[in-house]
């Protein structure tokens, strides 16, 4: 049973806060949602270069970082304690 059944994420995921920072396909752009991504529906910033986006916080960060919308730039070449992937389904 889920700890927070009414707090399911957009695609029905449960209890993912505090697990690991999630690596995403997006390139990091701090102005993405204010510019090109402003009118974007279910899309990402996949044509940039540099750091990728880590999203959602992890067990070793503070509670402010636990929002799914929290974005953090990270190099895939670096080791990140608390970073990983999330299971997904199609």
N, C-alpha and C positions, 0 to 999 in steps of 0.2 A: 504494500500500500504506500502511496506517496505521502510525504510529510505535508505538502502544500498543494492539494489537488486544485484549488481555485487559483493558484498562482502559476499555472502552466504558461510556458513561453509560446510564441507565435505558432510554432509548428507542433505543439503538444509536448515538448520536452518538460521534464519535471526535475526538481532538485539538482540543478547543475551549478548553482551559485556556490562559490568557494572551492570548487574542484581544482581546475587548472585554468590559466589563461589560455584561451582558444586561438590557435593559429588560424588565420583566414587567408583567402586568396587575394584580398585587397592590398594594394600598396597604400602606405600611410600618406595622407594629405590632410593636415589639420583644418583646411578650409573646404573639404569635400562637400559637406552637407550645406554649406553656405553658398557654394558655387555650382559646379557641374552636377553634383549629386542631389541638389535641392529638390528637383522634381522627380527624382529617381524612384521607381517602384521595383523592389526585388532585384536590384542590380548592384554592381560593385565597381571599384576603381581598379581595373585589371590592366590598364595600359600605362601605368607609371613605372618608376624604377626606384630603387633604394629600399628602405625599410618596409616590411610587411606589417599588417595590423594584428596585434594580439587583442583579444576582446574578452571582457567579463570577469576579470579578477581571479584570484586563486586563494588557496588556504593560507599563504604566507604574506598576504597584503591586508590592508585595513578594510573595514566594512564599506567605505565610500567606493572602493574599486569593484564591489560585487555586482554592480548594475550591468546587465547584458550590453547596454549601450556604451559602457566605458571602453575607450579605445586607447591603445598604447603602441608606439612604434617599436619594432624589434627587428634585429638582423637575424635571418635564418642561419647565418654562419656562427652565431654565438650560442652558448649554453644558457638556458634560462630555467632556473629552479622554479617549479610551479607552472611551467608552460607545457602544453600538449595539444591533443586533438580531442574532439568530441565525436561520439558515434552519431551517425546520421542515417536517415533512410530516404529512399526515393519514392 
